[in-house]
Amino acid sequence: MSKTKLFVGAAAVIALLAVMLVFVRSSDAEIQPSAAGTQIESPAPSDATGIVTLTEAQLKSVKVMPVAQRVFEVEREAVGYVDFNQDRTVQVFSPWAGRIKQVFVKAGDDVKTGASLFSIDSPDLVQAESNLIAMAGVLQLTTRALERARKMFETQANAQKDLDQAISDQQTAEANYQAARDAMRIFGKSNQNMDAIVARRTTDGELRVASPLAGRVTSRNASPGLLVQPGSAPAPVAVADLSGMWLVASVSEYDLPLLHVGQQAYASVLAYPGRRFQAKISNIASTVDPVTHRVAVRSEIQDPRHELHPQMLADFVIRTGQTDQSAAVPVTGVVREGDGTMTVFVPLDGRRFERRAVQVGVTQDGLIQILSGLAAGESVASDGALFLSNALALQAR
């Protein structure tokens, strides 16, 4: 009797499990159509070729444009600063010791070649002028003595030795007078200046220091009463020729094989957005900075309007080769994938886009150079490439 009850209980359990299995299967069958219906409303899943399909609403986030050819310059970029042309900048020192008497310029003044910058009261000049006046008097005296000696010798009023002595004295006086005039030339005095000093027989110790070139006074340390010595820093006045400036760029040592004197360079500064100043490389430093591993490259630029100022920060572009014509895509049309691959999205029809790997070159004026993988005349997603990349990644999950 107990065995019969056990058998009946087992049969009931088996029947219950069968009913639950049927219920589960029927439930899966009911849920499956709903999932399938949801997938129809979203973009189709991507396939192995990297194709993504967008809905009409998603297409509004993408802009398509044809790929065009563009000329790209083969260039290297660097940063640097503007500086005076040091070959045309002069620290004007006084050639003589003395105290500054007058200053005729101030910082920012434009001066011409030969213009007086400052003057000094020089005791050495006073001594030289006094010596010139004395030598001129001695020469005049010995010249008259020689004339008398010759007349007396003609009348046999004196001996030959007296005439010879007068000739020797006159020659010595003439030599001393010429030496005094040569000493005055050291102070920049002309023959007319020396003749005037001898004629008026007065001294004037004021010496004027003139500008050796035409340019602008960039600094002034001179003031009346200041004692100056030749070559003693700081210079009383500094003058720079501003018609040309230096552009000094700090270039990576890896770019050195591409650079040579005479190459064109361009610079842009924050003060003049959108403008490019053209220059030409004039010097490449012979040593590399051991810390930064960069080298100073100097370019000369003409600045007739004096718009550039020293120590302005500048972005440099140095042309290192011939121009290259290639396909160009806007920066927003290229995506860097997680593995470093650069890709674009090419439309196949109204809604489908194919991801395509490309090799890129330089970036100029908001466009990226396409070296391979895309040809001129094809179309590409110029805006929304990143959106397409993200959509493809989501559909691949």
C-alpha positions, 0 to 999 in steps of 0.5 A: 500500500505504501509503494502505491502511494509513493509511485502516485506522488512521483507521477504527480511531481513529474506532471507538475514539472511538465506543466512548468516547462510548457509555461516557460516555453510559451512565455519565451514565445510571447516575449520574442516578438516584442524584442524583435519589434524593438530592434526594427526601430533602432539602426541595423547592427553593424556587420564585419565591414564596419558599416553603420545605418542611421535613422532619419533623426540620427542623420540630422547630426551628420553632414556630408561633403565631397573630398577636394584637393588642397595644396599643403605646405611641407612645414615644421612648427615651433615657438619662439620670440621677437627680438631686436636685430642684434647686428644692428643694435649699438650700445653707445658708450662714451669714448672718453672719461668725463661727466655727462653735461647734456642729454639730447634724446630720451627712450623712444626717440627716432634718431638719424646717423650722426645725431647728437645723443649726449655730451660730456665735459672732458678734462682730457679734451681741455688739455688737448686743446690747450696743447694745440694752442701752445704748439700753434704759438710755438710754431708761429714763433719759430717760423718768424725766427727762421725768417729773421735768421735767413735775412741775417745770414744773407747779410752775413749778420750771423753764422751758418750754425745760427741759421741751422739752429733756427731751421731745426727749431722750426721743424720741431715746432711744426712736428709738435703742432701736427702731433697736437692736431692729430691728438685733437682728431681722437676727440672727433675734431675736424680741421675746421674745428681745430682752426677755430680753436687756434684762432680764438685761443679758447678751450671748450671741454664739451664733447658730443657723442653721436649716433653711429646709425639711424634707428630708435633709442631703446634705452637711456641711462644717461643723466647730467652729472653722471661720471662715465668711463669708456666701456663701463656698463651700462651704456648711456644710450642704446640705439637699434635699427628697427627696420628689421627684427629677429625671430628666434624659434626653438626647434626640435633637434629632430627637425635639424636635417630639414633646416638650412639658411635661406628657408622661408619662415612665418610668424604670428603674434597675439597682437595681430591675429590672422596676420603672418609675418614673412621671414627668412632663416639667417642663422642656425645655432651650432649647439643644442640645448642639453636640457630641452634638446632644442636648437635656436633658429634665427630668422630676419624679418622686415618690419618697416611699420615697426609693429613688432616689439622685442620679447613678443611671443610668436608661433613659427612655421618654417617651410622645409620642403616643396608644396604637396597637393593632396586630398583634404578633410575637415578636422571634424571628419577624422576620428582617432580610434582607440588603437590609434588608427585614423578613420573616416566615414564614407556614405554608401547611400542615404543612411549607411556609412562605411568606416574606412582607415586612412593615413593622414599628414599635416593639419593646416587651416582646419583641414587634415591632409589625407595621404592614402585611403581616400581620393578626391571626388569621394564623399565623406562625413565632414561633421558627425564623424565622432558620432558615427564612430560611437554609434558603430561601437554601440551597435557592435556590442 
